Amino acid sequence: MKKIEYTNEYFFCYSVPLFKFLKMNKGISFVCYALHDKTLKPFWLFKKGSELTNALTEYKNSQK
């Protein structure tokens, strides 16, 4: 059986307001949209990188 290796290269966004900020305000593309298999809560998957990190920091600072 092939061993699955998990990496930490994706950011799971479960917040609609944060998603709107990342997509609409910052123009960051998401990899996919899905529903959590147990909670059925929607989430968006973003590839991690400096653009995303900077946007998340900006969003966090704006919430203070």
URURMO-V137408 format. One record per pair of residues at least 12 apart in sequence whose C-alpha atoms are under 10 Angstrom apart, sorted by the first residue. I is the first residue (numbers start at 1). J is the second residue. If there is no record, write none. Layout:
i	j
I	J
I	J
This chain:
i	j
8	47
8	48
9	46
9	47
9	48
9	49
10	30
10	31
10	44
10	45
10	46
10	47
10	48
10	49
11	30
11	31
11	43
11	44
11	45
11	46
11	47
11	48
11	49
11	52
11	53
12	30
12	32
12	33
12	43
12	44
12	45
12	46
12	47
12	48
13	30
13	33
13	42
13	43
13	44
13	45
13	46
14	35
14	36
14	41
14	42
14	43
14	44
14	45
15	41
15	42
15	43
15	44
16	42
16	43
16	44
17	59
18	55
18	56
18	59
18	60
19	43
19	44
19	45
19	46
21	55
21	56
21	58
21	59
22	46
22	51
22	52
22	55
22	56
22	59
23	46
25	55
26	51
26	52
26	55
28	46
28	47
28	51
28	52
28	55
29	44
29	45
29	46
29	47
29	52
30	44
30	45
30	46
30	47
31	44
31	45
31	46
31	47
32	44
32	45
32	46
32	47
33	45
33	46
